[in-house]
Amino acid sequence: TSGFTVPTICVLGNHDYWTDGHGVTRELTHHHYTVLRNQHTRLRLRGTELTIVGVDDAATRQADVARAFAGTRRKESFLCLSHVPSQIEPIAEHGSGLVLSGHTHGGHVQIPGVTEKLFRRLGHPYLKGFYRVDDALLYVNCGVGSSSVPIRAGAPAEVAVFTLRAAPPG
């Protein structure tokens, strides 16, 4: 066997599309991963329903937040996967949820006082870590690889592990 033995849900990123989006999707689904492309799904975990929303890649103009949330219950809690963190504003309009993103690689090279300012000027205010946007919480992961810049400094590779707990009744 290969892959995980638990439900595994993902979205594609710009490099997946630039390489072979259909081929990447085919391989992921072959290994029993669910690829959400502006869609959502619901899982029942320990008796609690969890809505997972997948917003497709915005860097390649595939993102459609409205379509991804179509059919969800208004203002329900959700877990949202969005490769590009810039989609947080339209996602946050759908209520409180945890949004997991990447894309920025944490800026690759962190120069204190410069990198974040440069990214903000380029229209990317969410570089790495946690951000509160309305009732939503965004986490931008630095990821494990690199892209056109083959170095990392001050933005080490990471794999984040979260423990989700159901809200107490009432």
N, C-alpha and C positions, 0 to 999 in steps of 0.2 A: 504494500500500500504506500501511498505518498500523500503529502498534504497533512492538514490538521484533522483531528477526529471530532472536532466541535464545529458548529456552524461558523464559516469563515466568509466574511462579506467585505468587498473592496470596491474601489472606484479606480479608474485609470487616470494617469497623469500625462502631461505633455510629451514626455519622452516615450511613453508607451505608444501614443498616437503617431509620433514622428518615426518610430521604428516600424510598427505594424500593429495598429490597434485591434484589428480583427484577429490577427494571429495571437496576440497576447490574451485577448478575451477567450479565444478558443482553448488555449492551453490552461488558463485559470479554471474555466468551467469543466474541462476534462478532468482536472484534479479536485472537482467538487467545491470550488470556490464560487460564490455568488457575486457576479459583477453587476453593480447597480449603475445604470446609465440614465440619470434623471428619473429615478424610480425610488420606491420605498418598499420595505418588507416589514413584517412583524414576526418577532420571535417570542415564544413563551419560555421564560427562564425562571425556574424555581417558583412557578405559579404566578409570575408577574409578566405581563405583556410589555415588550419593548419594541418601539417603532424605530427602525433604522432607515434613514434617508440617505440616498447617494446622489450627490450633485456632480454631474459629469465635469470634465476639465474645462475651466474657463480660459486657460492660456491658448487653447486650440479652438476656442469659440464653440465648445460643445455644451456648455452649462445652460440649464433651463431650470431655475429654482422653482418657479411656479409649477412646472410639470412634475418635478421631483416630489413636491408636497401635495399634489392633486390627490384627493381621496383620504388624506390624513385628517384626523379630528382637530379642529381649530384649537390652538393653544395647549395641545397635549404635550407632555415632555417627550423628547426624542433624542436620539444619538444621530448626528449627521456627519457623513464623510464627504469632504469637499477638498480635492487636491489643492486648490488655490484658495488661500485664506481671504482674498478680497471679496469673496461671495458672502461674507459674514453679515453684512447689512441686510440684504434681502432675505437671508436665512433667518436672522433674528426677528424679522417681522412675523414669523410663524410661531413665536412663543419661546418658552424656556427650553433650552436643550444644551447638550454638550456637542460642540462642533470640533472635529478633528481634521487638521489640515497639514500640509507640508509645503512643497514647491520651492520655498525660499532657501533651503539648505542652511538656515540660520544666518544667511549672509555670506557664507563661505569663510570670509576673513573679517573678523571683528576688530575694527579700529575704534577705540572708545571715542564717543562724541562725533564720529564721522560716518560709520556704516549705517547706523539707524537713521541719521539725518538724510543721507543719500537715498536710502530706500524710501523714506517718506516723500522726498521730492519726486521720486519716480512713480509715486502713487501706490506704494506698498508699505502701509504703516504697521502691518503685522508681520514681524520678522521671526520671532521665536518666543516660545513660552505661552503664558496665559494672558488673555484679554477678556474683559467683561464688555459686552456690547448689548445694551438694553438688558433683557432677561436671559440672554444666551451667554454661554461661556465658551470661548474659542481657545483651543490649544494648537499651536503651530510647532510641529516636530521638526528638528534639524535633519532627520533622515539618516541614512547610512552611507549614501554615496555622494558623488559630486557630478557636476555637469560639465559645462565648458571650462570651468575653473577647476583644475585638478588638485587644488590644495585646500586645506581647511586650517583655520587658526582662530581660536576663540569661539568656534561653533562646532564642537566635537560631534562625531556621529553618535546617534542615540536610537534606542528602541524604548519607547515608553510603555509601561504596563499600568493599566488603570483597574481598580476594583470598583465596579458599579454596585450600588445598593438601592433597593426600592425605597421610596419615601414611606415613612410611617403612615398608616391609615389616618385619614382626617386631615 
